[in-house]
Amino acid sequence: QRQMCIRDRYFTRDYRFNSPHNLFMTNEKLNLIRQDWEVAEKTPEYLVWQFSLDNFSTSDEDVQEINIKYSRIYPYDVKYKHSTSTQNFLRYQNQQPHIDAVDNSQIFVTNLIIQHVPLEIYLDNEGRLAINTLGQGEADIFIAGQHISGEWVKNELSDRTIFYDSNGQEIIFKPGNIWIEVVPASGEVESK
């Protein structure tokens, strides 16, 4: 009962989309959470990711396409194609361009991270999952058409996940958005 009240107070469902992928938050509801939980004046105390326009992390491994298969049963295949003109990755879902519902443009990603995690645990018959994102594991980072092998580290629940290259250097991202695909051990990732 309490969970239903929190969901209704802080989130909005958009029934143009299939559940459970239709739960959204507005700026107004985010401000309501900040007010209700008395965090409006607090500053988070976590490490920020590093960005640089000219000195972002690079590698010698060029990549044009990344394919992610989350499940052998459910059709949630994801693909990213590198755009040489914008140096971003265009997102596809189930072989179709993934379109932003706000402006009808194709979703693009400047910095793409594949965060590999252990097998997920099914919590109930509804298919809800528990995925462990604490600890450390492998990561594949894609920036400006290049693949960087590395790892992720998150020691405490309150910590920000930090990404490192194979030499242990923290990843420096290109200014722009970051999209993290959390892929459990049952998923498959291929880049070419």
Backbone as a ProteinNet text record, in pm:
[ID]
protein_1_A
[PRIMARY]
QRQMCIRDRYFTRDYRFNSPHNLFMTNEKLNLIRQDWEVAEKTPEYLVWQFSLDNFSTSDEDVQEINIKYSRIYPYDVKYKHSTSTQNFLRYQNQQPHIDAVDNSQIFVTNLIIQHVPLEIYLDNEGRLAINTLGQGEADIFIAGQHISGEWVKNELSDRTIFYDSNGQEIIFKPGNIWIEVVPASGEVESK
[TERTIARY]
83.4	0	87.4	188	276.5	353.5	397.8	472.5	386.8	260.2	167.9	155.6	147.8	134.1	258.5	377.3	501.3	507	472.2	476.1	381.8	261.1	164.2	203.2	266.1	303.9	422.6	518.5	643.7	661.8	579.5	597.3	467.8	481.6	367.6	376.8	265.2	262.1	213.9	279.9	239.3	191.7	61.2	2.2	15.2	87.6	120.1	229	297.5	406.1	366	427.4	398.1	460.9	387.5	438.2	540.1	647.4	679.2	761.3	774.6	861	786.3	690.2	610.4	602.1	695.4	697.4	798.8	753.3	838.2	831.6	929.1	933.3	940.7	872.2	877.5	966.9	1005.9	1084.3	1006.9	875.9	793.6	795	785	783.6	921.5	1026.2	1161	1179.1	1130.4	1138	1054.7	942.6	859.7	936.5	1007.6	1089.4	1196	1263.8	1369.2	1312.9	1190.7	1126.3	1083.3	1013.8	963.2	1075.4	1183.9	1294.5	1400.1	1368.9	1453.4	1597.3	1610.9	1744.4	1765.2	1670	1678.4	1803.9	1848.3	1963.8	2093.2	2086.7	2206.8	2282.5	2412.7	2499.7	2551.7	2537.2	2588	2739.3	2785.6	2927.5	2984.2	2985.5	3044.6	3136.1	3224.2	3316.9	3240.9	3284.1	3222.3	3306.9	3243.5	3316.5	3395.7	3503.4	3590.9	3554.4	3556.6	3526.5	3635.3	3662.5	3754.9	3719.4	3719.9	3687.8	3799.1	3923.5	4037.3	4112.6	4107.2	4189	4106.2	3994.4	3913.9	3986.7	3945.8	4011	3995.8	4102.1	4100.9	4170.1	4162.4	4231.8	4265.8	4328.5	4360.9	4257.9	4153.1	4053.6	3928.3	3916.2	3797.9	3681.1	3562	3441.6	3331.5	3257.1	3148.5	3010.9	3003.2	2872.7	2887.5	2791.3	2785.1	2648	2643.7	2517.8	2507.3	2392	2367.2	2241.7	2255.3	2139.5	2119.5	2013.3	1988	1930.4	1851.8	1781.5	1760.4	1762.2	1729.4	1578.2	1504.8	1358.8	1288.2	1325.5	1255	1324.5	1247.6	1306.3	1354	1461.4	1515.1	1655.5	1676.3	1806.8	1832.5	1955.2	1995.3	2117.4	2121.1	2234.6	2272.4	2401.8	2453.4	2538.7	2519	2601	2673.8	2803.8	2883.9	2856.2	2833.5	2815.2	2946.2	3011.1	3138.6	3120.6	3002.5	2981.4	2965.7	2901.9	2880.5	2972.1	3037.8	3121.2	3039.8	2909.1	2821.1	2779.9	2709.2	2653	2501.1	2442.5	2298	2241.5	2132.1	2076.2	1960.8	1959.8	1852.9	1801.5	1671.4	1612.2	1524.1	1549.1	1476.2	1482.2	1601.9	1632.5	1570.4	1509.6	1448.7	1521.2	1531.3	1587.4	1509.2	1580.8	1516.7	1488.4	1360.6	1317.2	1282.7	1331.8	1299.9	1154.9	1074.2	931.3	905.2	1002.4	982.2	995.5	1101	1123.4	1130.1	1099.5	1096.1	1229.5	1340.5	1471.7	1526.6	1622.4	1682.9	1775.2	1767.3	1851.2	1996.6	2083.9	2227.2	2299.3	2416.4	2494.3	2637.3	2688.5	2826.3	2924.1	2891.2	2975.1	2889.7	2928.2	2851.5	2933.8	2871.3	2938.1	2856.4	2924.8	2865	2922.3	2837.1	2878.9	2836.8	2933.9	2906.1	2889.1	2777.3	2747	2716.4	2716	2683.6	2541.2	2508.9	2373.5	2269.7	2160.4	2051.4	1972.8	1900.9	1817.5	1672.3	1588.8	1446.1	1381.4	1312.1	1253.8	1113.7	1040	901.3	852.9	727.8	668	642.5	652.5	633.6	758.5	867.8	992	1078	1046.4	1129.5	1266.2	1369.9	1506.8	1582.9	1676.3	1775.9	1909.5	1978.6	2106.4	2209.1	2319.3	2422.1	2516	2512.3	2601.8	2701.9	2721.1	2823.7	2943.7	3061.3	3183.2	3261.2	3301.6	3373.1	3352.4	3378.5	3361.3	3414.5	3398.7	3446.2	3354.8	3415.1	3339.3	3398.4	3312.4	3353.4	3304.1	3395.9	3362.8	3385.2	3287.9	3294.4	3281.9	3386.1	3388.8	3443.8	3372.9	3419.8	3462.9	3384	3412.1	3524.8	3565.8	3672.9	3626.9	3682	3650.2	3763.7	3730.1	3827.5	3786.2	3870.7	3843.8	3881.7	3799.3	3829.5	3748.9	3727.6	3651.3	3571.3	3470.7	3393.3	3417.1	3405.6	3423.4	3319.5	3248.7	3154.8	3155.7	3222.2	3241.6	3127.2	3059.7	2949.6	2826.9	2709.9	2585.6	2581.8	2641.7	2639.6	2747.8	2837.9	2945.4	2895	2963	2940.7	3023.9	2970.3	3047.6	3154.5	3277.6	3389.9	3440.3	3474.6	3519	3666.4	3741.2	3885.4	3921.3	4030.4	4078.8	4163.1	4216.9	4290.8	4423.1	4467.6	4588.7	4557.9	4432.2	4393.3	4373.5	4373	4350	4199.7	4152.2	4010.9	3974.6	3859	3812	3778.9	3826.2	3789.2	3693	3570.4	3465.1	3469.5	3415	3395.3	3271.3	3271.5	3151.6	3029	2922.8	2799.2	2732.5	2633.6	2560.6	2637.7	2600.6	2656	2538.7	2548.3	2444.1	2511.5	2461.5	2517.8	2421.3	2469	2393.2	2446.2	2363.7	2402.7	2364.2	2465.7	2442.5	2481.8	2384.9	2415.8	2492.2	2547.4	2629.6	2553.5	2420.9	2341.1	2327.2	2364.2	2355.6	2476.3	2464.9	2574.6	2605.1	2733.5	2776.9	2878.4	2857.2	2949.7	2976.4	3102.7	3135.6	3221.4	3203.9	3282	3310.3
-119.8	0	125.6	129.6	245	264.2	151.3	159.8	220.3	186.3	241.1	392.5	440	583.8	659.4	604.7	668.9	676.8	567.6	566	670.5	678.1	774	917.8	941.9	1077.9	1128.4	1040.2	1084.9	1050.1	962.3	919.4	930.5	931.5	940.9	827.3	763	659	719.7	682.3	722.9	597.3	584.6	461	445.4	536.9	515.7	409.7	379.3	282.1	162.6	47.6	-74.9	-70.6	-121.8	-137.2	-251.5	-245	-148.1	-30.5	-18.5	83.8	215.7	245.8	367	452	432.2	507.6	621	744.6	860.4	955.2	1045.2	1148	1283.4	1380	1515.8	1600.9	1716.8	1808.2	1848.3	1866.6	1905.4	1796.3	1669.1	1558.8	1538.5	1565	1556.4	1662	1781.3	1886.6	1850.6	1782.7	1737.6	1636.2	1545.2	1448.2	1521	1615.3	1691.1	1762.3	1816.3	1887	1787.2	1679.7	1581.6	1512.4	1483	1410.4	1505.4	1635.8	1739.9	1733.7	1722.4	1719.2	1835.1	1926.8	2036.1	2120.8	2136.3	2222	2143.5	2011.6	1930.2	1914.3	1907.8	1885.7	1742.7	1667	1529	1527	1424.2	1411.9	1289	1289.3	1177.4	1231.9	1145.4	1184.2	1211	1310.2	1338.5	1274.5	1238.9	1185.3	1297.1	1262.8	1358.5	1372.4	1494.1	1521.9	1611	1593.5	1681.8	1684.3	1801.7	1815.8	1760.3	1776.7	1736	1614.8	1590.1	1484.8	1372.2	1337.4	1226.9	1095.7	989	859.1	804.6	744.7	688.1	552.1	484.9	357.7	343.2	232.6	204.2	112.4	78.9	-16.3	57.3	72.5	136.3	38.8	92.6	9.4	85.3	14.2	75.1	35.2	-80.6	-131	-211.8	-194	-270.5	-334.5	-466.1	-539.7	-597.3	-576.6	-628.3	-713.6	-837.5	-927.5	-955.7	-899.1	-912.7	-1048	-1105.5	-1228.1	-1313.2	-1442.3	-1532.9	-1544.4	-1500.9	-1516.7	-1388.4	-1274.8	-1149.9	-1067	-1000.1	-924.2	-783.7	-777.1	-647.4	-626.8	-670.9	-652.6	-504.4	-463.1	-324	-319.6	-217.8	-199.9	-52.6	-28.1	107	109.2	211.6	229.2	362.7	359	480	570.1	697.1	797.5	873.9	859.9	929.3	1080.7	1124.7	1268.9	1338.7	1273.1	1334.9	1278.6	1164.5	1093.5	1043.6	1024.3	967.7	827.7	757.9	627.7	641.3	597.9	598.7	470.7	481.8	366.5	305.6	171.4	93.5	-5.8	-31	-132.1	-221.3	-352.8	-450.8	-416.2	-381.3	-352.8	-223.2	-144.2	-17.9	97.8	213.6	330	357.4	380.4	412.1	562.5	597.5	735.2	800.1	921.2	1001.6	1046	1012.4	1044.8	1194.7	1272.3	1416.2	1489.9	1459.6	1537	1452.4	1323.9	1231.5	1218.3	1247.4	1226.2	1091.8	1036.5	911.9	938.8	852.5	866.7	843.6	932.6	917.1	924.1	863.1	854.5	899.3	989.8	1036.4	939	893.2	800.5	679.6	563.2	440.8	349.4	301.4	209	80.2	-32	-163	-206.8	-208.5	-249.4	-393.8	-484.8	-627.4	-658.4	-723.9	-759	-909	-965	-1107.6	-1137.3	-1265.2	-1306.3	-1235.2	-1196.1	-1133.6	-1239.8	-1195.7	-1285.4	-1245.3	-1341.8	-1315.1	-1311.4	-1202	-1182.3	-1239.2	-1244.9	-1288.6	-1337.2	-1378.4	-1428.5	-1318.9	-1192.8	-1080.2	-1053.2	-1119	-1100.3	-987.3	-933.9	-828.7	-886.8	-807.6	-856	-781.5	-850.6	-788.3	-803	-692.9	-693.4	-628	-698.4	-648.5	-553.1	-427.7	-327.4	-275	-350.6	-316.7	-407.8	-354.9	-432.7	-382.8	-476.2	-437.7	-543.9	-505.8	-598.6	-538	-612.5	-566.7	-458.8	-372.9	-268.5	-249.5	-221.5	-181.5	-39.6	50.5	191.8	229.2	299.6	339.6	491.5	555.2	700.6	733.2	816.2	864.9	751.5	644.1	533.4	443.2	452.5	367.8	286.7	166	74.7	74.2	94.4	91.6	-19	-121	-226.4	-175.2	-207.1	-158.4	-228.5	-156	-211.3	-100.7	-144.8	-52.8	-88.9	13.1	-7.1	77.7	13	83.4	7.7	64.4	-7	7.8	121	147	190.7	167.1	205.5	354.8	434.9	580.6	630.8	543.2	583.9	596.1	677.2	680.4	569.1	500.8	400.7	473.1	428.5	487.9	385.2	432.6	345.8	371.9	263.2	270.2	195.6	237.3	162.5	44.5	-33.7	-154.5	-123.5	0.9	42.6	101.5	99.2	152.2	302.2	367.8	512.3	539.5	636.2	670.3	719.7	675.9	716.1	864.8	935	1075.2	1076.7	1121.8	1118	1240.6	1222.9	1334.3	1410.7	1543.1	1616.3	1570.8	1544.5	1494.2	1395.9	1325.3	1232.7	1102.2	1030.8	899	803.2	690.3	588.2	462.6	410.3	289	173.6	72.4	-51.1	-152.4	-187	-286.1	-422.6	-505	-633.3	-746.1	-831.2	-944.3	-1052.9	-1146.8	-1253.1	-1335.4	-1336.5	-1412.8	-1339.9	-1212.1	-1133.5	-1154.6	-1108.2	-1120.8	-983.9	-951.8	-824.6	-855.7	-791.4	-808.3	-671.6	-642.8	-517.8	-551.1	-467.5	-489.8	-357.5
0	0	0	90	98.2	-32.3	-91.7	-216.3	-326.9	-332.1	-431.1	-413.2	-287.3	-262.3	-307.1	-278.6	-320.5	-472.3	-538.7	-685.5	-742.4	-690.2	-742	-711.5	-598.5	-560.7	-642.8	-671.5	-731.8	-879.1	-931.5	-1069.9	-1148.5	-1280	-1370.5	-1471.5	-1501.1	-1604	-1734.8	-1842.1	-1976.2	-2048.1	-2062.8	-2114.8	-2265.9	-2331.3	-2472.7	-2486	-2373.6	-2372.7	-2287.4	-2317.5	-2243.8	-2105.2	-2007.9	-1872.7	-1873.2	-1799.4	-1696.3	-1747.9	-1880.2	-1939.4	-1964	-1879	-1898.1	-1771.8	-1680.5	-1555.7	-1569	-1551.5	-1573.8	-1455.4	-1451.8	-1349.2	-1419.2	-1366.3	-1419.8	-1329.9	-1377.4	-1294.2	-1169.6	-1184.7	-1069.9	-963.7	-1007.3	-910.3	-848.6	-925.9	-870.9	-762.3	-786.2	-684.4	-561.8	-581.9	-470	-384.8	-449.1	-375.1	-293.9	-357.8	-288.3	-166.3	-179.6	-67.9	39.8	1.1	97.1	174.6	108	170.7	227.1	223.7	283.6	232	101.5	40.8	-56	-62.5	-158.6	-139.2	-16.7	11.6	26.4	15.5	36.2	-94.9	-83.7	-198.9	-191.2	-299	-293.4	-272.8	-202.3	-172.8	-243.6	-374.9	-448.5	-556.7	-602.3	-707.6	-836.2	-908.9	-1038.2	-1147.1	-1256	-1370.1	-1435.1	-1500	-1565.2	-1713.1	-1764.8	-1905.4	-1963.3	-2092.7	-2162.2	-2309.7	-2368.3	-2510.3	-2598.7	-2556.4	-2639.3	-2586.4	-2456.6	-2396.5	-2336.2	-2400.2	-2350.2	-2379.5	-2309.6	-2322.1	-2464	-2515.2	-2649.8	-2649.7	-2763.2	-2781	-2928.6	-2963.6	-3103.2	-3167.8	-3094	-3144.3	-3192.3	-3323	-3380.4	-3380.8	-3363.5	-3365.5	-3439.4	-3521.2	-3597.6	-3546.5	-3477.7	-3435.2	-3306.6	-3216.6	-3092.5	-3085.6	-3061.5	-3049.4	-2908.9	-2846	-2711.5	-2717.1	-2674.8	-2665.4	-2516.4	-2461.4	-2318.8	-2281.9	-2370.4	-2336.3	-2460.7	-2440.9	-2551.3	-2567.6	-2466.2	-2466.3	-2507.9	-2446.7	-2469.8	-2577.9	-2660.9	-2773.5	-2734.9	-2657.2	-2617.5	-2674.2	-2797.1	-2859.6	-2883.9	-2856.7	-2872.2	-2963.5	-3048.1	-3137.5	-3136.8	-3146.7	-3162.2	-3288.2	-3371.2	-3490.6	-3479.6	-3505.7	-3496.9	-3616.9	-3591.5	-3696	-3709.9	-3824.1	-3844.3	-3854.2	-3895.5	-3909.6	-3774.3	-3678	-3546.3	-3438.2	-3466	-3368.9	-3249.2	-3269.5	-3168.2	-3211.9	-3123.2	-3155.4	-3163.7	-3274.8	-3291.5	-3232.3	-3155.8	-3085.1	-3164.2	-3167.9	-3230.9	-3128.6	-3132.4	-3045.4	-3130.6	-3124.9	-3205.7	-3354.4	-3400.7	-3541.8	-3594.4	-3508.8	-3549.3	-3481.3	-3548.1	-3478.6	-3349.6	-3240.6	-3113.7	-3113.8	-3113.7	-3132.4	-2999	-2979.4	-2862.3	-2872.5	-2772.6	-2775.6	-2765.1	-2717.3	-2701	-2833.3	-2910.7	-3033.5	-3161.1	-3149.2	-3263.4	-3336.6	-3269.7	-3330.3	-3281.3	-3356.1	-3312.4	-3194	-3094.7	-2976.6	-3015.2	-2968.3	-2991.2	-2857.8	-2855.1	-2732.9	-2762	-2680.6	-2695.1	-2631	-2510.2	-2434.5	-2397.1	-2445.8	-2419.5	-2330.1	-2223.6	-2131.8	-2125.5	-2141.7	-2115.4	-1981.5	-1879.6	-1744.9	-1725.7	-1724.3	-1708	-1559.9	-1525	-1386	-1377.9	-1255.2	-1241.4	-1287.5	-1290.5	-1328.1	-1243.1	-1306.2	-1233.6	-1157.1	-1054.7	-974.6	-996	-1033.8	-1050.3	-912.2	-882.4	-750.9	-738.2	-850.4	-842.3	-978.7	-983.8	-1108.4	-1210.7	-1168.6	-1259.1	-1341.7	-1307.8	-1381.4	-1329	-1210	-1152.7	-1117.9	-1142.1	-1127.1	-1018.8	-958.4	-871.6	-942.8	-960.4	-1029.7	-937.9	-913.1	-822.1	-895.4	-856	-915.1	-811.9	-704.4	-605.5	-625.1	-601.7	-617.8	-736.5	-823.2	-944.2	-1050	-1174	-1284.4	-1412.9	-1519.2	-1649.8	-1705.9	-1788	-1857	-1996.1	-2090	-2224.4	-2243.3	-2277.4	-2293.1	-2439.2	-2496.4	-2636.9	-2644	-2699.5	-2712.8	-2850.7	-2926.3	-3057	-3149.2	-3151.4	-3242.4	-3199.2	-3073.8	-3023.9	-2903.2	-2891.6	-2781.8	-2681.4	-2554.7	-2446.4	-2350.4	-2333.7	-2235.7	-2098.4	-1999.3	-1865.4	-1759.7	-1650.1	-1539.4	-1470.3	-1393	-1310.9	-1164.8	-1077.4	-934.1	-860.6	-768.9	-680	-547.5	-446.6	-320.5	-221.5	-224.1	-131	-209.1	-153	-218.8	-248.2	-161.1	-178	-274	-319.8	-410.7	-553.5	-630.9	-775.4	-837	-937.3	-1009.5	-1090.2	-1075.3	-1148	-1249	-1367.3	-1476.7	-1505	-1524.8	-1547.3	-1675.5	-1739	-1854.7	-1805.6	-1898	-1860.5	-1789.5	-1793.5	-1721.7	-1584.6	-1545.3	-1415	-1411.2	-1528.9	-1535.6	-1544.8	-1466.4	-1472.4	-1612.9	-1662.2	-1794.5	-1792.8	-1893.5	-1914.8	-2032.4	-2008	-2108.5	-2199	-2318.6	-2410.8	-2362.8	-2363.3	-2321.3	-2401.1	-2331.5	-2392.2	-2298	-2348.8	-2263	-2243.9	-2138.7	-2108	-2096.2	-2165.7	-2157.3	-2105	-1992.6	-1933.4	-1957.4	-2027.1	-2048.4	-1947.7	-1848.6	-1748.7	-1803.4	-1833.6	-1900	-1805	-1766.6	-1680.2	-1756.4	-1683.4	-1743.1	-1845.9	-1838.3	-1936.4	-2069.1	-2072.2	-2196	-2284.4	-2408	-2503.9	-2563.5	-2573.5	-2632.8	-2742.1	-2857.1	-2968.3	-3028.7	-3055.2	-3123.8	-3243.9	-3349.7	-3471.3	-3539.6
[MASK]
++++++++++++++++++++++++++++++++++++++++++++++++++++++++++++++++++++++++++++++++++++++++++++++++++++++++++++++++++++++++++++++++++++++++++++++++++++++++++++++++++++++++++++++++++++++++++++++++

